[in-house]
Amino acid sequence: MMEQEAKSVDGAEAAHLALKDGGAGLITGVPGYPINRLFSILQDDGEMRAQWQFNEKIAYEMAVGASVMGGRAAVISKHVGVNVMADPLITSATHGLGAGVVVIAGDDVGALQSQNEQDSRWYGKLAEIPVYDPSTPGDLYDAIIGGFELSESISAPVLIRVTNEVFGEKGDVSRKKPSVPHKKLDKAIWGYTMYGKRQKYLRDGWNYAAMEAERSQLNRVEKRGPVGIISSGHASALASKVATSLGLSHLSMGLVNPFPSMLVNDFLAGLEYVLVCEEASPFIEEQLSLPRVKGRLTGHLPRAGPLDEASIRSAIENIDSIGVYQDIRPETLASRGYAVGRCEGCPYGPVYEAIKSLGVPVSGDMGCSILAANPPYSMLDAACSLGSAVSTACGFSQKGIAMIGDFAILHTGLQALVNARLNGHEALVVVFANREAAMTGGQALPDIAGLLKDIFKEDCIIQKSASLSQEKVKSDLEKLLMAPGLKLYVITASCPPGHKYTRIKA
């Protein structure tokens, strides 16, 4: 593997270079924060095949198809998207792969633009696959290059967890020219039972990955004094500054699963106290149940959210305490000072007003309809995940309204609509068809109005927003609520140019 001259880039560009140098023939993904900018960079590279897909399960299954035929593939998704791809992701470890597959999961620490704060590293435990948690652009580059190679060695996927801070960090990257083998799936795997496949993977694949974790150059140790820090991901950049300034020992972990127990135990030997710095959950800390290990679980660090240098220094000052009380004050719209409202000039204003005036149960999801949970509407009863509005409304005790966008329909909502029709569920589905994934970055979508009309026939009404008043929408919806069964009310419109969500006083 030949190295080229080091280059200073940010994390997103480092990932781009690694995918290019690593020979990723297929790159799939689904829009969302914080991975949109990386995908835009990949799509702007005319030599790379990078395409958005409608959902993460589709995206990952395409990667499996490329892999078994001998082509390296990458799947790029936000953290909650890993939930959607979990079925094929977990199964593929024992199914077997050919060429390397890496999943780049963008975690939203602090839930800035997501429905939860979720730590993707736990999927390594569940799926029994390697997980990298790089802290710098150089480490991210090496994790992707090494991830492809490790994936091929164990015939299973590798997950690389990143955050917006890692994407934005600048640092040196030493580009490499690795050989890219054309490795197809070994069909001998079909001679094993499902149980036998797992036995084989644990013996050959997982054991190899465990050895790699112990010797990985992305796990770095500096012994300086009797107090130490163990860290991973973006927290390692913060911890490194604190450790250097205070003369602390430091283990920076870039490959966190399989857990490198021997390396960690060697680091712990002789240390009086160790602080575990990680975002956003105690993934490493929970595997070190020792009285001298402190972190989020002991209250030395906040239980949730991002870390900063001040919180790490405060934890070190109290490192000899058994536990530290953290006064947790959950953030509210009022304490933050603002809520997110519709874009100025949104064509769906009359529709929101009409739905609110009906006084019926309303479900939304993680598309634009989630904004109806905020003032001045404050009318959502539930909004769980992208595409969930239809099924949630089908569970209401009375006929209510599901508010859903066209991207959510294509993501997972269409199956829910067909299920509702087949099972005779009572629901009125209001579809906001603006032909873009407006909440996640404005990616273009096909016109689904005709498709819905073809499937649901007379139960689907299509209207143009420009011709609708609040009174007209309310009248139409009242009639559809009175009618039995599933009804669709599709409103076509275009978002205003340069649209941006407004901030309103909470």
PyMOL commands that set and color helices and strands:
alter all, ss='L'
color gray80, all
select helices_A, chain A and resi 11-21+36-44+56-68+79-95+122-127+137-154+164-168+187-191+194-215+234-246+261-268+285-287+309-317+333-336+349-358+368-373+389-394+406-422+449-459+465-467+470-482
alter helices_A, ss='H'
color red, helices_A
select strands_A, chain A and resi 2-10+26-29+50-52+73-78+101-107+131-132+158-163+170-177+220-222+227-232+249-253+255-257+273-277+293-294+338-343+362-364+382-383+401-405+427-433+436-437+443-444+460-464+486-492+501-505
alter strands_A, ss='S'
color yellow, strands_A
deselect
rebuild
show_as cartoon
